[in-house]
Amino acid sequence: MDHVESQIAEWRTYVAGAPALNGHDVDELEDHLRHQIAELNAAGLTADEAFLVAVKRMGDVDTLSREFAREHSGRLWKQLLGDDDEPAFAPTGWAEALVFAVAAAVAIQVARLAADVPDQEPGWFERNIGLFVLPFLAAYFARRRQLDIRRLVLTAAPFVLAALVVNLYPYGADSDTEVLVAAHLPVVLWFVVAYPYMGGTIGSHERRMDFVRFTGEWFIYYVLIALGGGVLMGLTAGILEPAGIDPDWIGEWVLPSGAAGAVIVAAWLVESKQRVVENMAPVLTMLFTPLFAVMLACSAVVYAVTGLGEAFDRDLVGIFDALLVVVLALVLYGMSARDPSTSPNWMDRIQLVAVVSALVLDVMVLGAMIARIGDLGFTPNRTAALGLNIVLLVNLAGTAWLSARFLRGRSTLHRLERWQTSYLPVFALWAAAVVVVLPPLFGFD
């Protein structure tokens, strides 16, 4: 059965590559495919035979697109069908993306003016930054996925609840918990965005992996936009400085709005230019996975042999936590770009080296943190870091175990994917606990 699930995952990846198909449409097609397989199984065919016959019945992507176009004439399917009469902007939806991007840019600018940033740095502005931008990204996906009223309410509810929590809590002066909330709330809200992105579904492992793939691709586009925007701002400042225009003024007005709007623009690029970035994903994972594996393995050996692992200070713990998160993100992104039907290869072995090395470093970091807490007690920062490292430890341990079994031929890549997609809510729950539970637990200090 696991083999058939891997075949279904491969078929889904192929179908999802069609430019005009969104996640909800692919879900409908997958449900139809599974129904066909179930009927063929009941008729006496084996699982593999049922899959082959069902795929043959489904036809190729173009045939499926034409059938759906007839049933959903108001949808943007003409791009896939090659209809030149359709306006060029309709398939990509750039106009609606621009509307949401401008709305996010205006919202962040209004908030900046109200907070008098950068002259003042009020805490409410920093802890609400995610709320100024990510609701527009969620609304953009809700619009594209055509969510019904019930799902729209479920999409909006977490944002409203988060706004109430972070703004009604009575944070103290120079509050550590307020800083933690500002850092963790965007993580929580990013997981909230997953709900409209997945079309209002939360139980599908395949849709969760789609969101992982989207996150990686979104990050690539956002970094590219940020680099290009930085160059543009620098050149603009250099050109206008002789005219007496203060370069800081450009930064105050352009940087916040550009950074906020780019969140939606990057999402639109992922939605409309999937085939471009799909070619980048395997290259990036093939390039960076070996580099991180070597660096992590060397670091683990050096820290273990020299005893440096017993002397992690606060800054070093933060660096290692960031490194572990990057390694996990690299593993997830590489997995999302992987063909589920392929056999283990040398890259899987290198990835296992990276995961095991990260696991060793995480154990050393945890040991140092527990010793530090034993000497100095709990603080908001130590508690948050301890929780994150425990969450990472469990994930890395499970990943290492399943990766080793996959390399020995005792498990499938599908099981490893299921482990990761099943574990994603744990990260969301921990980030939410930092935002909601830690401030009152430590008296909002």
C-alpha positions as CSV (number, residue, x, y, z in Angstrom):
1,M,0.0,0.0,0.0
2,D,2.9,2.3,0.7
3,H,4.1,1.8,-2.8
4,V,0.7,2.9,-4.2
5,E,0.8,5.9,-1.9
6,S,4.2,6.8,-3.4
7,Q,2.8,6.4,-6.9
8,I,-0.2,8.7,-6.0
9,A,2.2,11.3,-4.6
10,E,4.3,11.2,-7.8
11,W,1.1,11.6,-9.9
12,R,-0.1,14.5,-7.7
13,T,3.3,16.2,-8.1
14,Y,3.0,15.9,-11.9
15,V,-0.5,17.1,-12.1
16,A,0.1,20.0,-9.7
17,G,2.8,21.3,-12.1
18,A,0.1,22.5,-14.5
19,P,0.2,26.3,-14.3
20,A,-3.6,26.8,-14.0
21,L,-4.3,24.1,-11.4
22,N,-4.5,25.2,-7.8
23,G,-4.4,23.0,-4.7
24,H,-8.1,22.6,-4.4
25,D,-8.4,21.4,-8.0
26,V,-5.6,18.8,-7.5
27,D,-7.4,17.6,-4.4
28,E,-10.6,17.0,-6.4
29,L,-8.6,15.1,-9.0
30,E,-6.8,13.0,-6.4
31,D,-10.2,12.1,-4.7
32,H,-11.5,11.0,-8.1
33,L,-8.3,8.9,-8.7
34,R,-8.6,7.3,-5.3
35,H,-12.3,6.5,-5.9
36,Q,-11.3,4.8,-9.2
37,I,-8.6,2.8,-7.4
38,A,-11.0,1.7,-4.7
39,E,-13.6,0.5,-7.3
40,L,-10.9,-1.4,-9.2
41,N,-9.6,-3.0,-6.0
42,A,-13.2,-4.2,-5.2
43,A,-13.3,-5.7,-8.7
44,G,-10.3,-7.9,-7.9
45,L,-7.3,-5.9,-9.2
46,T,-4.2,-5.6,-7.1
47,A,-3.3,-2.2,-5.8
48,D,-0.6,-1.5,-8.4
49,E,-2.9,-2.7,-11.2
50,A,-5.7,-0.5,-10.0
51,F,-3.4,2.5,-9.9
52,L,-2.3,2.0,-13.5
53,V,-5.8,1.5,-14.8
54,A,-7.1,4.4,-12.8
55,V,-4.5,6.8,-14.1
56,K,-5.2,5.6,-17.6
57,R,-8.9,6.4,-17.1
58,M,-8.1,9.8,-15.7
59,G,-6.2,10.8,-18.9
60,D,-3.4,13.3,-19.2
61,V,-3.4,16.8,-17.7
62,D,-4.7,18.5,-20.8
63,T,-7.7,16.2,-21.0
64,L,-8.4,16.7,-17.3
65,S,-8.1,20.4,-17.7
66,R,-10.7,20.5,-20.5
67,E,-13.1,18.5,-18.5
68,F,-12.8,20.8,-15.5
69,A,-13.0,23.8,-17.8
70,R,-16.4,22.7,-19.0
71,E,-17.6,22.2,-15.4
72,H,-16.0,25.4,-14.0
73,S,-16.3,27.9,-16.9
74,G,-15.6,30.9,-14.6
75,R,-12.3,29.5,-13.6
76,L,-8.9,30.5,-15.0
77,W,-8.3,27.4,-17.1
78,K,-7.9,28.9,-20.6
79,Q,-4.2,29.3,-20.0
80,L,-3.7,25.6,-19.9
81,L,-6.0,25.0,-22.9
82,G,-4.1,27.5,-25.0
83,D,-7.0,30.0,-25.6
84,D,-5.4,33.2,-26.9
85,D,-8.6,35.1,-26.6
86,E,-8.3,35.3,-22.9
87,P,-6.6,38.5,-21.6
88,A,-3.0,37.9,-20.6
89,F,-3.5,38.8,-17.0
90,A,-6.4,36.5,-16.3
91,P,-4.4,33.2,-15.8
92,T,-1.8,34.6,-13.4
93,G,-4.1,36.8,-11.3
94,W,-1.5,39.6,-11.1
95,A,-4.1,42.3,-10.6
96,E,-5.6,40.8,-7.5
97,A,-2.1,40.1,-6.2
98,L,-1.2,43.8,-6.7
99,V,-4.3,44.9,-4.8
100,F,-3.4,42.8,-1.8
101,A,0.3,43.8,-2.0
102,V,-0.7,47.5,-2.0
103,A,-3.0,46.9,0.9
104,A,-0.2,45.3,2.9
105,A,2.2,48.1,2.0
106,V,-0.4,50.8,3.1
107,A,-1.1,49.0,6.3
108,I,2.5,48.7,7.4
109,Q,3.1,52.4,6.5
110,V,0.1,53.6,8.5
111,A,1.3,51.6,11.5
112,R,4.8,53.0,11.1
113,L,3.5,56.5,11.1
114,A,1.3,55.9,14.1
115,A,4.3,54.4,15.9
116,D,6.6,57.2,14.8
117,V,9.2,54.7,13.7
118,P,12.2,55.0,13.5
119,D,12.3,58.0,16.0
120,Q,10.3,55.8,18.5
121,E,10.3,52.0,18.9
122,P,7.1,51.2,20.7
123,G,6.7,47.5,21.7
124,W,3.2,47.3,20.1
125,F,4.6,47.9,16.7
126,E,7.2,45.2,16.8
127,R,4.8,42.5,18.2
128,N,2.1,43.3,15.6
129,I,4.3,43.3,12.5
130,G,3.0,39.9,11.5
131,L,-0.6,41.1,11.9
132,F,0.1,44.1,9.6
133,V,1.0,41.8,6.6
134,L,0.1,38.1,6.9
135,P,-3.7,38.6,7.0
136,F,-3.4,40.1,3.5
137,L,-1.5,37.0,2.4
138,A,-4.2,34.8,3.9
139,A,-6.9,36.9,2.2
140,Y,-5.1,36.6,-1.1
141,F,-5.1,32.8,-0.9
142,A,-8.7,32.7,0.3
143,R,-9.6,34.7,-2.8
144,R,-7.7,32.4,-5.1
145,R,-9.1,29.3,-3.6
146,Q,-12.6,30.7,-3.5
147,L,-13.2,29.7,0.1
148,D,-16.8,29.6,1.3
149,I,-18.1,31.7,4.2
150,R,-17.4,29.1,6.9
151,R,-13.8,28.7,5.8
152,L,-13.3,32.4,5.5
153,V,-14.5,32.8,9.1
154,L,-12.1,30.0,10.2
155,T,-9.3,31.8,8.3
156,A,-10.0,35.2,10.0
157,A,-10.6,33.8,13.5
158,P,-6.9,33.1,14.4
159,F,-5.8,36.5,13.3
160,V,-8.5,38.2,15.5
161,L,-7.6,36.0,18.4
162,A,-3.9,36.7,18.0
163,A,-4.5,40.5,17.8
164,L,-6.5,40.4,21.0
165,V,-3.9,38.3,22.9
166,V,-0.8,40.2,22.0
167,N,-2.4,43.6,22.5
168,L,-4.3,43.0,25.7
169,Y,-1.5,41.4,27.6
170,P,0.1,43.9,30.1
171,Y,3.7,43.6,29.2
172,G,6.2,45.1,31.6
173,A,9.0,47.6,30.7
174,D,11.8,45.9,28.8
175,S,9.8,42.7,28.8
176,D,11.6,39.6,27.5
177,T,8.2,37.9,26.9
178,E,7.2,40.8,24.6
179,V,10.3,40.2,22.5
180,L,9.6,36.5,22.3
181,V,6.0,37.2,21.2
182,A,7.3,39.5,18.5
183,A,9.6,36.8,17.2
184,H,7.2,33.9,17.4
185,L,3.9,35.4,16.3
186,P,4.9,35.6,12.6
187,V,5.6,31.9,12.8
188,V,2.2,31.1,14.2
189,L,0.5,33.3,11.6
190,W,2.5,31.6,8.8
191,F,0.9,28.3,9.9
192,V,-2.5,30.1,9.9
193,V,-1.8,31.1,6.3
194,A,-1.5,27.4,5.5
195,Y,-5.2,26.9,6.0
196,P,-6.4,29.1,3.1
197,Y,-3.4,28.0,1.0
198,M,-4.5,24.4,1.4
199,G,-8.1,25.3,0.4
200,G,-9.5,25.0,3.8
201,T,-8.2,21.5,4.5
202,I,-5.9,20.6,7.3
203,G,-5.8,16.8,7.3
204,S,-4.2,16.1,4.0
205,H,-0.5,15.1,4.2
206,E,0.0,15.8,0.5
207,R,-1.4,19.4,1.0
208,R,0.9,20.0,3.9
209,M,3.8,19.0,1.7
210,D,2.5,21.3,-0.9
211,F,2.7,24.1,1.7
212,V,6.2,23.1,2.6
213,R,7.1,23.3,-1.1
214,F,5.4,26.7,-1.3
215,T,7.3,28.0,1.7
216,G,10.6,27.1,0.2
217,E,9.8,28.6,-3.1
218,W,8.3,31.7,-1.5
219,F,11.5,32.2,0.4
220,I,13.6,32.0,-2.7
221,Y,11.5,34.6,-4.5
222,Y,11.4,36.9,-1.5
223,V,15.2,36.8,-1.1
224,L,15.6,37.6,-4.8
225,I,13.1,40.5,-4.6
226,A,14.9,41.8,-1.4
227,L,18.3,41.7,-3.1
228,G,16.9,43.5,-6.2
229,G,15.1,46.0,-4.0
230,G,18.2,46.7,-2.0
231,V,20.2,47.4,-5.1
232,L,17.4,49.7,-6.4
233,M,17.2,51.6,-3.2
234,G,20.9,52.1,-3.0
235,L,21.1,53.4,-6.6
236,T,18.1,55.6,-6.0
237,A,19.7,57.1,-2.9
238,G,23.0,57.7,-4.7
239,I,21.2,59.5,-7.6
240,L,19.0,61.7,-5.5
241,E,21.4,62.6,-2.8
242,P,22.9,65.5,-4.8
243,A,19.4,66.9,-5.1
244,G,19.3,67.3,-1.3
245,I,17.0,64.3,-0.7
246,D,17.8,62.5,2.5
247,P,18.6,58.8,1.8
248,D,17.1,57.9,5.2
249,W,13.8,59.3,4.0
250,I,13.8,56.7,1.1
251,G,14.5,53.9,3.6
252,E,11.7,55.0,5.9
253,W,9.1,55.1,3.2
254,V,10.1,52.6,0.6
255,L,11.7,49.8,2.8
256,P,8.6,49.0,5.0
257,S,6.1,49.1,2.2
258,G,8.4,47.2,-0.2
259,A,9.1,44.5,2.3
260,A,5.3,44.1,3.1
261,G,4.2,44.1,-0.5
262,A,6.9,41.7,-1.5
263,V,5.3,39.1,0.8
264,I,2.2,38.9,-1.5
265,V,4.2,39.4,-4.7
266,A,6.5,36.5,-3.9
267,A,3.4,34.3,-3.2
268,W,2.0,35.3,-6.6
269,L,5.2,34.4,-8.3
270,V,5.1,30.9,-6.7
271,E,1.5,30.5,-7.8
272,S,2.1,31.6,-11.4
273,K,5.7,30.6,-12.1
274,Q,5.9,27.2,-10.5
275,R,7.8,25.6,-13.4
276,V,10.7,28.1,-13.1
277,V,11.4,27.6,-9.4
278,E,10.8,23.8,-9.5
279,N,14.0,23.6,-11.6
280,M,15.9,25.5,-8.9
281,A,14.8,23.3,-5.9
282,P,16.9,20.2,-6.8
283,V,19.9,22.3,-7.7
284,L,19.7,24.3,-4.4
285,T,19.4,21.1,-2.3
286,M,22.1,19.4,-4.2
287,L,24.4,22.4,-3.6
288,F,23.7,23.2,0.0
289,T,23.0,19.8,1.6
290,P,26.6,18.6,1.2
291,L,28.0,21.9,2.4
292,F,25.8,21.9,5.5
293,A,26.6,18.2,6.1
294,V,30.3,18.9,6.1
295,M,30.0,21.9,8.3
296,L,27.7,20.2,10.8
297,A,29.8,17.0,11.0
298,C,33.0,19.1,11.6
299,S,31.3,21.2,14.2
300,A,29.9,18.2,16.1
301,V,33.4,16.6,16.2
302,V,35.1,19.8,17.3
303,Y,32.6,20.6,20.0
304,A,32.6,17.0,21.3
305,V,36.4,16.5,21.3
306,T,37.3,19.9,22.8
307,G,34.5,20.0,25.3
308,L,33.2,23.3,23.9
309,G,29.7,21.9,24.1
310,E,29.7,22.4,27.8
311,A,30.1,26.2,27.5
312,F,27.3,27.3,25.2
313,D,26.4,30.9,26.1
314,R,23.1,32.6,25.2
315,D,24.4,34.0,21.8
316,L,25.9,30.7,20.8
317,V,22.7,28.8,21.6
318,G,20.8,31.2,19.5
319,I,23.2,30.6,16.6
320,F,23.0,26.9,16.9
321,D,19.2,27.0,17.1
322,A,19.0,29.0,13.9
323,L,21.4,26.5,12.3
324,L,19.2,23.6,13.3
325,V,16.1,25.2,12.0
326,V,17.9,25.9,8.7
327,V,19.0,22.3,8.4
328,L,15.5,21.1,9.1
329,A,14.1,23.5,6.5
330,L,16.7,22.3,4.0
331,V,15.6,18.7,4.6
332,L,12.0,19.5,4.2
333,Y,12.5,21.5,1.1
334,G,14.7,18.8,-0.4
335,M,12.0,16.3,0.4
336,S,9.3,18.4,-1.2
337,A,11.4,18.6,-4.4
338,R,12.1,14.8,-4.5
339,D,10.4,12.3,-6.7
340,P,8.8,9.9,-4.2
341,S,9.2,6.9,-6.5
342,T,13.0,7.0,-6.8
343,S,15.4,4.8,-4.9
344,P,17.8,6.0,-2.2
345,N,20.9,7.7,-3.6
346,W,24.1,9.4,-2.5
347,M,22.2,12.6,-1.6
348,D,20.0,10.7,0.9
349,R,23.2,9.5,2.6
350,I,24.6,13.0,2.8
351,Q,21.3,14.3,4.1
352,L,21.4,11.6,6.8
353,V,24.9,12.8,7.8
354,A,23.6,16.3,8.1
355,V,20.6,15.2,10.2
356,V,22.7,13.0,12.6
357,S,25.3,15.8,13.0
358,A,22.5,18.2,13.8
359,L,21.1,15.8,16.3
360,V,24.4,15.5,18.1
361,L,24.8,19.2,18.3
362,D,21.2,19.6,19.5
363,V,21.9,17.1,22.3
364,M,25.0,19.1,23.4
365,V,23.0,22.3,23.3
366,L,20.3,20.8,25.4
367,G,22.8,19.5,27.9
368,A,24.3,23.0,28.3
369,M,20.9,24.6,28.6
370,I,19.7,22.1,31.2
371,A,22.9,22.7,33.2
372,R,22.5,26.5,32.9
373,I,18.8,26.3,34.0
374,G,19.9,24.2,37.0
375,D,22.4,26.8,38.0
376,L,20.4,30.0,37.2
377,G,16.8,28.9,37.0
378,F,14.1,29.4,34.3
379,T,13.7,32.6,32.4
380,P,11.4,33.3,29.4
381,N,14.3,33.1,26.9
382,R,15.7,29.9,28.4
383,T,12.3,28.3,28.5
384,A,11.6,29.2,24.9
385,A,15.0,28.0,23.7
386,L,14.6,24.7,25.7
387,G,11.2,24.0,24.3
388,L,12.4,24.7,20.7
389,N,15.4,22.4,21.1
390,I,13.2,19.6,22.5
391,V,10.9,20.0,19.6
392,L,13.8,19.9,17.2
393,L,15.4,16.9,19.0
394,V,12.3,14.8,18.5
395,N,11.9,15.8,14.9
396,L,15.6,15.2,14.0
397,A,15.6,11.8,15.9
398,G,12.6,10.6,13.9
399,T,14.0,11.9,10.7
400,A,17.3,10.2,11.3
401,W,15.6,6.9,12.2
402,L,13.3,6.8,9.1
403,S,16.1,8.0,6.8
404,A,18.3,5.2,7.9
405,R,15.5,2.7,7.4
406,F,14.8,4.2,3.9
407,L,18.5,3.8,3.0
408,R,18.4,0.1,4.1
409,G,15.3,-0.5,2.1
410,R,13.2,-1.2,5.1
411,S,10.9,1.8,4.7
412,T,9.8,4.2,2.0
413,L,10.2,7.9,1.4
414,H,6.5,8.2,1.8
415,R,6.8,7.3,5.5
416,L,9.5,9.9,6.0
417,E,7.3,12.5,4.3
418,R,4.4,11.5,6.5
419,W,6.6,11.9,9.6
420,Q,7.5,15.5,8.6
421,T,4.0,16.6,7.6
422,S,2.5,15.0,10.8
423,Y,5.1,16.9,12.9
424,L,4.5,20.3,11.4
425,P,1.6,21.1,13.8
426,V,4.0,20.6,16.7
427,F,6.1,23.6,15.6
428,A,2.9,25.7,15.3
429,L,1.7,24.6,18.7
430,W,5.0,25.4,20.4
431,A,5.2,28.9,18.7
432,A,1.6,29.5,19.8
433,A,2.5,28.4,23.4
434,V,5.3,31.0,23.5
435,V,2.9,33.7,22.3
436,V,0.0,32.8,24.6
437,V,1.3,30.9,27.6
438,L,4.8,32.2,28.4
439,P,3.9,35.9,29.0
440,P,1.5,35.2,31.8
441,L,3.6,32.3,33.1
442,F,6.5,34.8,33.7
443,G,4.4,37.7,34.8
444,F,4.7,39.5,31.4
445,D,8.4,40.3,32.2
